[in-house]
Amino acid sequence: MIGYEMLANMSDKDRAQEVWHRAMGPEARDWFAKFYAFKAGHGPDPGKYTGPVIDFEKAAQELEEEEPETDDE
């Protein structure tokens, strides 16, 4: 999960949520749902995640290119 620390330290939580959504593709969301079900005792071990790289920095850069962040202060 490349760039997670950057995401965790963002002050604009709505923007951080959008970055998270962009970085977590369908494969990642599906795997994490299975993983959390397994950890709660409600499903089999999904094994190691083998989907596309989860890259928060790339997602943040793409969002910045589409919707530049403004400083309202």
Helices and strands as residue ranges (DSSP letters): H 4-8, H 13-23, H 26-39, H 56-66
